[in-house]
Amino acid sequence: MKEFDLEKLSREMPYKMPEHFLDDMTERVVSQIGKQRKQRKERKFIAMFAGAASAAAVALLLLHPFGSARLDIPDYESISQCTSVDDLFQTMSADELNIYSMMSNYYGN
């Protein structure tokens, strides 16, 4: 193994610090800490808002009458007894027609 002679090493600093770097270091550190605290508060507020919105959405789904009411979807026998598509539409309720309309708009038919 090679031995190093410490006397031959240069005594100069291997890097240079900008002038007045340490003068305002305290202020810069304190300002960064303040920014981080503000960001944490903002994230906490957003998380609380998202949680409240999620809880409200779940409550709305559970309490809404549409969620608890079962839609009467026609079965194969009732559809096969219709003589035409017009007869089928005439036997559908307003809710069923609305759902059909939304689905046909969504699927582009």
C-alpha positions, 0 to 999 in steps of 0.5 A: 500500500502506498503511503501519503506524505501529508507535507506535500499536500497543498494547504489551500482551500479546495473551494472558494466561498462567495464573499459575504456568504455567511453574513446573511445565512441566518436570514436565509435559513429562517426564511426557508423554514417559514416557507416550509411551514406555510407549505405544510399548512397549505397541504394540511388545509387541502387534505382536510378539504379533500377529506370533507369533500369525500365524506360529503360525497359519500353521504350524498350517495347514501342519502340520495333517493336515487341510490336507495330506489331500485330501477325497474329494468325490463327483463327479456320476456317483457321486451320480447312481448313488445311488437315494436321499439315504439311500444317498448319506449311507451312502456318505459318510465320517465326515469328509464327514458332519462337513463336511456337518453344519457346512455345513448348520448354517452355511447353515441347511438 
